[in-house]
Amino acid sequence: MPIFPTPSSTPRPIRLAETTRAFAHESQMGKYGDEAMSTPYVDMTEFPGFFAMDPIDQYDAMLGEIVRKAPIRVTPYEKVAGAATLGAAIHHVTPAAVDGKYVMPSISHVTLGFDRAVREGIDACESRIRARLADPCDDYGRRFLSSLLHTIDAMRIWHARYMEALSDRPDMQAVLKNVPFRPASSFKEAVQSLWFLFAFTRLAGNWSGIGRIDKLLGPYLKKDLKNGAITIDEAREFLASFFIKGCEWIRTDPGRSTGDSQHYQNIVLAGVDENGESVINEVTYLVLEIVEELNISDFPIAVRVNQNTPDELLEAMAKAIRHGGGIVAEYNEDLILKALGDIGYSEEEARLFANDGCWEVQIPGRTDFGYMPFDALRLFQRDVLKMESKEESPALPEDFESLYQATVEALRGEVDRIYAGTRDGIFEKVDGEYRFRKGHPCPVISLFEEGCIEKARSYRDGGAKYTVRAPHIGGAPDFVVNSLVAINKLVFEEKKLTLSAFRDILLKDWEGEDVLRQYVLNKYTYFGNDDPESDGLMARLLNDFSDMVLSKNSECPWKFIPGVSTFGRQVDWLPTRASSPHGHKRGDILAGNLSPTPGTDKSGATAIIKSYCASNMQKLPCGAALDIRLMPSAINKGDGVASIMALLRGFAALGGFFMQIDVVDNSVLLEAKAHPENYKSLAVRVSGWSARFVTLNDEWQNMVIERTASEL
């Protein structure tokens, strides 16, 4: 079995040195993740006065112990220094404990402003903090700013430990010496600075996205190439070390749940900069080359595609996509910029967009983001079909339009509930005004968020420039289209039975009605087949949902924006869902994100894209993901690369938002399920992340297996 199983018959290119590939292998096989788990946290139980401290002082004390006591790791083949070596950070907590219990959570769903820190250096950040301390601010603000200075001191301690550890590696020591405290002056320094800052945030347990790595690093590489300070091959090796070190949290046996690799360290490539100029550069292509060769799935990559994207970039994307793993995805930049403009971002700021470490769009380094998913299918079953009612014969809609309006009202009630809960969770009302409630301390995050220093407020206390919350409708294809289509056809048009009688059949989980169930499953055309009726119904309801959410922005002092997702929750939602009107029984795994229900899409990938794009994605500024799985045979016959390029180009032209393509054969997945020891590095796209298939539990593996594999 090869180290990196490849679903396609096309071999992976070999550009990197054998030592680099060996480093990648031991990292991807879990060596360093296992090491981290041997030292999970620092123990604060005996720390003097810890229990009498307020939370900010406790955090400062924990961070001080973390940087002094966390193991320092320097491996033989790495070129970039720094490692998050405390295993508890892998579990999304601050890796410090009292009597074995963790004290504080950590932060994710954020992409930090690493770019400014790399360009200006942390010394400049420290100067801004000290200048702000010289201005008037309340006691809490002064204490917060002092905590930021303590965080920088902690970073210096950690940096000094690495400088000492690199005494026998003068080449690495020279690159690390000045960064991240002074501005990076070369490509190597910029890569090292970015990694050190990122690793520091991870050391404290936080999961941040990387953001637009080519926009940040490209100018440094271009200058060094021009001056002859580095070759493109040397740059590839150096950047590969960055990506390999990002696999440091992989473990030999992480257990089986929703998959490993989901630490939100996403990367965004290409597109335009704040001035509207193309970002595409040498780093853009190096990143795609590295992940294609090494099959590194721990940095999911989204490429911003627009009407001017060159075929050369689409080809590089397609070549990486054809190997499977779902590592490279696509944003439609032109549409997203319009969507962000519609909700109040300036054109210059909108052009900076990345994501929250998954795929929900945000402005990096400026956004406190959170999303609130809900199961719309269960909402429909409970509130419209009254399938949880104790009444024997509850009143039900008598025609399709009444059914649709009842659906809209159920949805409106859920949006109102989410809005009120979000408002009351973030804010308290004082003297008639909304004020941010105080959250748990997070100075490491606040250091990289614009607004926190200026306001003298933490990221979780309203310090970030933007606070964004997004209700996400889940189960939309099953809830909106397929359930409504089936009821409309069977009950209101064909009049084969009443809605009440149909409800009784669903309550009995189709028992004794298999002929009718097969009729419903196979007779009607559901979402995903480029069908005007079902696609129009989806467009109508998503438009209504968007209007409900966006209308709230006149009431609240934050951005409240709609999105569509499940992120695999269709598995978690199974126990609360009843049988579905479109022929599915209780316990069946249904649609993920804004993708067709498994088995209902029968017309190929192009039809799926057309159905998805029939809705107005511009009114969903948080995003809506389309998952497509292609059979390897679909891209191995003829010119598969050109076919994938056509899908990418067509998706943007038709008005899509975000698309994830995976290439894998069910026979490979079934073999991996039966013999996981032979497929440890086989990656699949799960949702906003890719994960090694063998780390998914049975339900999540089945979810991936049951996705319809499409022909091109």
LUMSESE-896432 format. One record per residue (C-alpha): residue in one letter; x, y, z. Coordinates in steps of 0.5 Angstrom, whole numbers, plus 500, padded with zeros to 3 digits. Layout:
% residues N
r,c1,c2,c3
a,X,Y,Z
...
END
This chain:
% residues 712
r,c1,c2,c3
m,500,500,500
p,503,507,498
i,504,512,503
f,499,517,500
p,493,513,497
t,491,516,491
p,484,515,488
s,486,517,481
s,491,513,477
t,495,519,476
p,502,518,480
r,503,524,484
p,509,529,482
i,516,528,486
r,519,535,487
l,521,535,494
a,527,532,497
e,527,525,500
t,529,528,507
t,523,533,506
r,518,527,504
a,521,523,510
f,519,528,515
a,512,529,512
h,511,521,513
e,513,521,520
s,509,527,522
q,503,525,518
m,504,518,521
g,503,521,528
k,509,521,531
y,509,528,534
g,502,528,536
d,503,522,540
e,509,526,543
a,504,532,545
m,499,527,548
s,505,525,553
t,505,532,556
p,498,534,555
y,498,540,560
v,502,544,565
d,499,543,572
m,497,549,576
t,494,546,582
e,500,548,586
f,501,555,583
p,501,560,589
g,495,564,590
f,492,561,583
f,485,560,586
a,485,567,589
m,486,570,582
d,481,574,578
p,480,570,571
i,485,575,567
d,491,574,572
q,489,566,572
y,490,566,564
d,497,570,565
a,499,565,570
m,497,559,566
l,500,562,559
g,507,564,563
e,507,557,565
i,506,554,558
v,511,558,555
r,516,556,561
k,514,548,561
a,512,546,554
p,517,541,551
i,521,545,546
r,522,540,539
v,527,541,534
t,526,535,529
p,532,533,524
y,529,535,517
e,525,541,519
k,527,548,517
v,522,552,521
a,522,553,528
g,516,552,533
a,511,547,536
a,505,547,540
t,507,541,544
l,502,540,549
g,497,535,547
a,491,538,551
a,491,544,546
i,489,539,540
h,482,538,544
h,481,546,544
v,482,548,551
t,487,552,554
p,493,547,556
a,493,548,563
a,489,544,569
v,488,544,576
d,487,537,579
g,487,534,572
k,481,539,570
y,482,544,565
v,481,551,567
m,479,555,561
p,476,554,554
s,480,557,548
i,478,560,541
s,476,558,534
h,472,560,528
v,477,566,527
t,482,568,522
l,487,572,526
g,491,578,523
f,498,575,522
d,499,579,516
r,500,585,520
a,504,582,525
v,509,579,520
r,510,586,516
e,510,590,522
g,513,586,528
i,511,584,535
d,515,590,537
a,511,595,533
c,504,592,537
e,507,593,543
s,509,600,542
r,501,601,540
i,499,598,547
r,504,602,551
a,501,608,547
r,494,606,548
l,496,605,556
a,498,612,556
d,491,615,554
p,485,615,558
c,481,608,559
d,478,604,565
d,481,600,570
y,478,594,566
g,481,596,560
r,488,598,563
r,488,591,566
f,487,588,559
l,492,592,556
s,497,590,561
s,495,582,560
l,497,584,552
l,504,586,554
h,504,580,559
t,503,576,553
i,508,579,549
d,513,577,554
a,511,570,554
m,512,570,547
r,519,573,548
i,520,567,553
w,518,562,548
h,522,565,543
a,529,565,547
r,528,558,549
y,528,556,541
m,534,560,540
e,537,556,545
a,535,550,543
l,538,552,536
s,545,553,538
d,547,547,534
r,543,549,528
p,546,556,526
d,542,557,519
m,535,556,523
q,537,560,529
a,539,566,524
v,532,566,521
l,529,566,527
k,533,571,531
n,529,577,529
v,522,575,528
p,517,575,530
f,519,581,534
r,522,585,528
p,519,586,521
a,520,580,516
s,526,582,511
s,526,576,507
f,522,570,505
k,525,565,510
e,524,570,515
a,516,571,513
v,515,564,513
q,518,563,520
s,515,569,523
l,508,567,520
w,509,560,523
f,512,562,530
l,506,567,531
f,501,561,529
a,504,556,533
f,504,561,539
t,497,561,538
r,496,554,538
l,501,553,544
a,495,556,548
g,490,552,545
n,487,556,540
w,485,554,533
s,486,560,528
g,485,560,520
i,492,562,517
g,488,566,512
r,491,569,505
i,498,566,505
d,500,568,498
k,498,575,499
l,502,575,505
l,508,571,503
g,508,572,495
p,512,579,495
y,517,577,500
l,519,571,495
k,518,575,489
k,523,580,492
d,528,574,494
l,528,571,487
k,529,577,483
n,535,579,488
g,538,572,487
a,537,570,495
i,533,564,494
t,531,559,488
i,524,557,487
d,526,550,489
e,529,552,495
a,523,556,497
r,519,550,495
e,523,546,501
f,522,551,506
l,515,552,505
a,514,545,505
s,517,545,512
f,511,550,514
f,506,545,511
i,509,539,514
k,509,542,521
g,502,544,521
c,501,536,521
e,504,536,528
w,497,534,532
i,496,528,528
r,496,522,532
t,497,514,531
d,491,513,534
p,486,519,535
g,480,515,536
r,474,515,532
s,469,521,532
t,468,526,527
g,475,526,524
d,482,529,525
s,485,535,522
q,479,539,523
h,483,545,527
y,481,550,523
q,488,552,520
n,485,554,513
i,488,557,508
v,486,562,502
l,489,563,496
a,489,568,490
g,483,573,488
v,485,580,489
d,488,585,494
e,485,591,497
n,486,595,491
g,483,590,486
e,490,588,484
s,491,580,483
v,494,576,488
i,496,570,484
n,504,569,485
e,509,564,486
v,507,562,493
t,500,561,490
y,503,555,486
l,508,553,491
v,502,551,496
l,498,547,491
e,504,544,488
i,506,542,496
v,499,539,498
e,499,535,491
e,505,532,492
l,505,531,500
n,497,530,500
i,497,534,507
s,490,535,508
d,491,539,515
f,491,545,511
p,484,545,507
i,485,550,502
a,480,555,498
v,482,558,492
r,478,565,490
v,476,564,483
n,474,570,479
q,472,572,472
n,480,573,470
t,483,567,474
p,488,564,469
d,487,557,466
e,494,556,469
l,491,557,476
l,485,553,475
e,489,547,472
a,494,547,478
m,487,546,482
a,485,541,478
k,491,537,478
a,491,537,486
i,483,536,486
r,484,529,482
h,488,526,487
g,482,526,492
g,482,528,499
g,478,534,498
i,484,539,500
v,482,544,495
a,476,548,494
e,473,554,490
y,470,561,492
n,467,565,487
e,470,571,489
d,466,576,484
l,459,574,488
i,462,574,495
l,465,581,494
k,458,583,492
a,455,579,498
l,459,583,503
g,458,590,500
d,450,588,501
i,451,588,508
g,455,594,509
y,463,592,508
s,467,597,504
e,469,595,497
e,477,595,500
e,475,591,506
a,471,586,503
r,477,584,498
l,480,582,504
f,476,576,506
a,478,569,508
n,474,565,512
d,473,563,520
g,478,557,519
c,472,553,516
w,469,556,510
e,464,561,513
v,466,568,510
q,469,573,515
i,474,579,514
p,481,576,518
g,484,580,524
r,477,584,525
t,472,579,526
d,469,576,532
f,465,570,529
g,460,565,531
y,454,561,527
m,448,558,530
p,446,552,526
f,439,549,526
d,435,543,523
a,430,545,519
l,428,538,517
r,426,537,524
l,423,544,524
f,418,542,518
q,416,535,521
r,415,538,528
d,412,545,527
v,408,544,520
l,407,536,520
k,406,536,527
m,409,529,528
e,411,531,535
s,404,533,537
k,400,529,542
e,393,531,538
e,391,525,534
s,389,529,528
p,392,536,529
a,390,541,523
l,394,541,517
p,395,545,511
e,390,544,506
d,393,546,500
f,400,547,497
e,401,555,498
s,398,554,506
l,403,549,507
y,409,553,504
q,406,559,508
a,406,555,515
t,413,553,513
v,415,560,512
e,412,562,519
a,416,556,522
l,422,558,520
r,421,565,522
g,419,563,529
e,426,559,529
v,430,565,526
d,427,570,532
r,429,565,537
i,436,565,535
y,436,572,534
a,434,573,541
g,438,568,544
t,444,571,541
r,443,578,543
d,442,576,550
g,448,572,550
i,453,577,547
f,449,583,550
e,446,586,557
k,442,592,556
v,444,598,561
d,441,604,561
g,437,603,555
e,443,601,551
y,446,594,549
r,453,593,552
f,458,587,551
r,458,582,556
k,465,580,559
g,467,573,556
h,473,569,558
p,480,572,557
c,483,571,551
p,489,576,550
v,493,571,545
i,487,572,540
s,486,579,542
l,493,581,540
f,492,579,533
e,485,583,532
e,484,590,530
g,480,594,535
c,482,590,541
i,488,595,543
e,484,601,540
k,478,600,544
a,482,597,550
r,477,591,550
s,478,583,549
y,476,579,543
r,470,576,547
d,468,583,550
g,467,587,544
g,474,589,542
a,474,586,535
k,472,591,529
y,466,587,527
t,462,582,531
v,458,577,526
r,453,572,528
a,450,567,523
p,444,563,523
h,445,557,519
i,439,553,516
g,441,545,516
g,437,540,512
a,435,545,507
p,434,540,501
d,430,535,505
f,426,540,508
v,425,545,503
v,425,542,496
n,424,534,497
s,419,534,503
l,415,539,499
v,415,537,492
a,413,530,495
i,407,532,499
n,405,537,493
k,405,531,488
l,403,526,492
v,397,529,496
f,395,536,492
e,396,534,485
e,395,527,484
k,391,526,490
k,393,519,492
l,392,521,500
t,390,526,504
l,396,530,508
s,393,527,515
a,394,520,512
f,401,521,509
r,403,524,516
d,400,517,519
i,404,513,514
l,411,517,516
l,409,516,524
k,409,509,522
d,416,510,519
w,413,507,512
e,411,500,515
g,407,496,510
e,408,502,505
d,414,500,501
v,410,500,494
l,408,507,496
r,415,509,499
q,419,506,492
y,414,510,488
v,415,517,492
l,423,515,492
n,423,514,484
k,417,518,481
y,419,525,483
t,425,529,481
y,428,532,487
f,433,537,488
g,440,536,484
n,438,535,477
d,437,542,474
d,429,541,475
p,426,548,474
e,420,546,479
s,425,543,485
d,430,548,484
g,425,554,484
l,422,552,490
m,429,552,494
a,431,559,491
r,424,561,494
l,425,559,501
l,432,561,501
n,430,568,499
d,425,568,504
f,430,565,510
s,435,571,508
d,430,576,508
m,428,574,515
v,435,574,518
l,438,580,514
s,432,584,517
k,434,584,524
n,440,588,522
s,436,594,523
e,435,592,530
c,442,590,533
p,449,593,534
w,452,587,530
k,452,583,523
f,447,578,523
i,447,574,517
p,445,568,514
g,448,562,511
v,447,554,509
s,450,548,513
t,450,542,516
f,458,541,517
g,456,533,518
r,451,535,523
q,446,531,519
v,449,525,523
d,448,528,529
w,441,530,528
l,438,523,526
p,436,521,533
t,431,527,533
r,428,526,526
a,422,523,523
s,421,519,517
s,421,524,511
p,416,525,506
h,421,524,500
g,421,516,502
h,427,516,507
k,426,512,513
r,428,514,520
g,435,514,521
d,437,515,514
i,443,520,512
l,440,525,508
a,443,532,505
g,449,535,507
n,450,543,507
l,447,545,500
s,448,539,497
p,443,534,494
t,440,528,498
p,444,522,497
g,441,518,491
t,437,523,489
d,442,527,484
k,441,522,478
s,444,527,472
g,451,528,474
a,455,534,477
t,453,539,472
a,446,538,474
i,448,539,481
i,451,545,480
k,446,548,476
s,441,546,481
y,445,549,487
c,446,556,483
a,439,557,481
s,438,560,488
n,441,567,489
m,447,566,493
q,449,573,494
k,443,574,499
l,447,568,503
p,453,572,505
c,456,567,510
g,456,562,505
a,453,556,503
a,457,550,501
l,456,545,495
d,459,538,496
i,461,534,490
r,464,527,490
l,467,525,483
m,468,517,481
p,476,517,479
s,473,514,473
a,470,520,471
i,477,524,471
n,481,518,469
k,478,518,462
g,480,523,457
d,482,529,459
g,480,529,467
v,484,535,469
a,480,539,463
s,474,537,465
i,475,539,473
m,477,546,470
a,471,546,466
l,467,545,473
l,471,550,477
r,470,555,471
g,462,554,470
f,461,554,478
a,463,561,478
a,460,563,472
l,453,561,474
g,453,564,481
g,456,559,486
f,459,561,492
f,463,555,495
m,464,548,492
q,468,542,495
i,470,537,490
d,472,530,492
v,475,524,488
v,474,517,491
d,471,511,489
n,467,507,494
s,471,501,493
v,477,504,496
l,473,507,502
l,470,500,504
e,476,497,503
a,479,502,508
k,473,501,513
a,475,494,513
h,483,495,513
p,484,501,516
e,491,499,518
n,493,500,510
y,489,507,509
k,492,511,515
s,493,517,511
l,487,517,506
a,484,523,506
v,477,525,505
r,473,532,505
v,468,531,511
s,465,538,511
g,469,545,512
w,475,540,513
s,478,534,510
a,480,528,515
r,483,522,515
f,478,517,513
v,480,512,518
t,479,517,524
l,471,518,522
n,466,513,526
d,462,509,523
e,456,514,522
w,461,519,519
q,464,514,515
n,457,512,512
m,455,519,511
v,461,520,506
i,460,513,503
e,453,514,502
r,454,521,498
t,452,520,491
a,459,519,486
s,457,523,480
e,460,523,473
l,462,529,470
END
